[in-house]
Amino acid sequence: MLEYLNLGHNQILDGFPSWLSELTNLKVIILKSNNFHGPIKPPQSQFNFSNLHVMDLSDNSFTGELPSKLLQSFHAMKVVAAQDQLEYMSTTEEFSRFGELYGVLTSLYYGMKLTNKGIEREYSKVPYALMGIDLSNNKFEGCILDLIGDLKSLLMLNLSNNVLTGSIPPSLANLTKLESLDLSQNKLSGEIPPQLAQLTFLSYFNVSHNQLLGPIPGGGQFNTFTIDSFAMNEGLCGSPLPKKCTTVGYNLPIPPSPQEEIGEESPFNLDRKFVLIGAGVGFLIGVVLGNLIIDEKSRWFLHYSKRMAKRWNKLRRH
């Protein structure tokens, strides 16, 4: 029974081979780096990839919306099972010569290359607990499906470099085992769901080169991501980006209430009041002093005039 199929890095020119769903024991399907094209349509009998752990369709020319029927058939990815982290996918083969003589059995481990956390990694042994989907570098369009949030045992999801639009569904926060999420180089809009900060195992996150806006969620693993994770989204703000959230509703300080405005005077307002009071007092003192000076001069002038008048009268008599 076939469990592992790797046809990657060939020149296969065809549509998606829907007949593969008849191989119900498949755990790994790798069709990356070929010339597969067109939309992914289910066969008449519907998809049946109930045992699938890894599907890699990256670097092809698939079009249309993300294949909902295909994703719905990934039943093994919907169950969070307590797998032994040291258990690997393998097949047991009997060596013909030794098997005949001694009945010796040996395990042959599956190996593959898979882009995980932004880096192509080579797995000489495939952990049984590894669950991953890579649909990157295609021409898929439309929205990211809510139903992806049902694949709760996913460890890695790569939808980068497509033509996906719409918002990031909050249902992705249901992927509690997720370690790597790459949605970069699409046309996604709206805000980053704050629920994603609850993904405690998320060590790689990339939404760069989209049209996202609003505040970057804080807390959890989001405190560890760098600027590169959010680059080329002009509407995003908040740490780790240098752009602060100043738009209405985005981390703005709460305006003071009327009571606070009355009870708490700013230093500027107090200084202005002191200046006005000082100016008023100065003006009043100036007026009073001016009047006193004028009164004093008036008295001196009257006294001097009287003396001159008396002297003039004496001269006239003589």
Buried (B, 14 or more C-beta within 10 A) or exposed (E): EEBBBBBBEEEBEEEBBBEBBEBEEBBBBBBBBBEBBBEBEBBEEEBBBBBBBBBBBBBBEBBBEBBBBBBBBBBBBBEEEEEEEEEBBBEEEEEEEEEEEEEEEEEEEBBBBBBBBBEEEEBEBBBBBBBBBBBBBBBBBBBBBEBBBBBBBBBBBBBBBBEBBEBBBBBBBBBBBBBBBBBBBBEBBBBBBBBBBBBEEBBBBBBBBBBBBBBBBEEBBBEEBEEEBBBBBEBBBBBBBEBEBEEEEBEEEEEEEEEEEEEEEEEEEEEEEEEEEEEEEEEEEEEEEEEEEEEEEEEEEEEEEEEEEEEEEEEEEE
